[in-house]
Amino acid sequence: MKRIFDPIHHFIELDDGEVALLNTAPMQRLRRLRQLGLAYLAFPAAEHSRFSHALGALAVGERVITSLRRHDTYFASEADYAAQRRLLRAALLLHDIGHGPFSHASEEVLGVAHEVRTQAIVALPEVQRALSAIEVDAGELVALITGVKPPRYPVLKEIVSGPNLDADRMDYLLRDAYFTGVVSGRYDVEQLIGSLRVFERGGRAVLGVDGRAVVALESFVLARYMMFATVYFHHTTRLFEHVLHDALREIWPDPGALAGTDAFLGWDDFRVLDAFRVAHGAAPRALRERQTLYGLAADFNAERDLSRYQACHAALVARFGDGVWGDEQQQLLHRLPLGVDEGSPTVLVRTSTGVVDARAASDVIAKLSGRAYWRKLFVRKNGDALYEARRICRAIIDRAPGEGG
């Protein structure tokens, strides 16, 4: 048994087979991928890796499956529990293995989804041998991570990559909050995990919570919201991510050259930053020297009426042309806080009156369910452009409703 110390979960234990899986080259590459991409340019301590997050997700998953075993009759036997536990732990270790440098930015530039990469990487002989040694079926593992086919164990799918209560999210909220110093990103993880239960819904097993954990569930939902508002959609992070796309296209003029798995795995954050060091364009230089090419002209968070946003955007484009960038973040929140549309299922909660939707058990969750919106307008810095852009937007925002002009 190997013990690894982690600042979030303290000692994380792995057996010899899991250590061998951890030591494969694709897993070790995760040490060189930052969990929060370019957020370190806004939050200097946000240097943690996807490798540490993978270990953290495993630690959370272990606590979840142990709690389910203690409180539910979900497992058919000890052998069934042991098999599901092996599969769950391996899937959580490998769940981010398909990500590229700076995660979703490289995915957009290269045009290959990380789920596709995951399947290809899991199929590598080195990974296959490690999985076979711990008696884990690679096909079942990929189904839990990517959802490419119906999983054999739907509850494990929810724990690995579910819409609400997955170990991935439970760890990264705690980890990201710790390394950015954002106190509002914390939640009552002990109470939430200890209250997880398996319910039957429509003839299938689903993950839910005991009614005594409603407050913990509320804290979890609020923490996710706060992290998006404070960290993930921070204006500095967003503007550098916008510049990153141009920089990646400069060093990868032919995305097809990285279509192969070996070529793809040869790149990590370190190699990208090294390539930026010798690149000549404005975008790579801005990233290596932390030059803010754009400035925030105005933001319109939580607004459903887009008239002011659209008016400001149009006015800025008329004045500054393609030097204006509108950042509209809503589609990335398709699972925030729990359901997107009115008919979307959220978390099931067992109350004294039966198993109900979380929105019926909590006024807080009911009020937060649905989409959240973050819209920002940026203008490329050039002389007094930013000052003028802010003046233009301020005049439009201050205009009385219904006033012409």
Protein Blocks (a to p, Z undefined) as FASTA:
>chain_A
ZZdddfklopadddfklmmmmmpmklmmmmmpcfklmmmmmmmmlmccfklmmmmmmmmm
mmmmmmmmmmmckbfbfklmmmmmmmmmmmmmmmmmmpcehilmmmmmnopafklmmmmm
mmpmklmmmmmmnopafklmmmmmnopaccfblmlmmmmmpcklgmklmmmmmmmmmmno
paklgccfklmmmmgccddeehiacddddfklmmmmmmmmmmmmmmmmmmmmgfklmmmm
mmmmmmmmmmmmblmlmmpmklmmmpcfklmmmmmmmpcbfklmmmmnopafbdcfbdce
hiablklmmmmmmmmmmmnommbccdddfklmmmbfkbmblmlccdddddfkbccdfklm
pmklmmmgccddddddddddehjlmmmmmmmmmmmmmpcghiaZZ
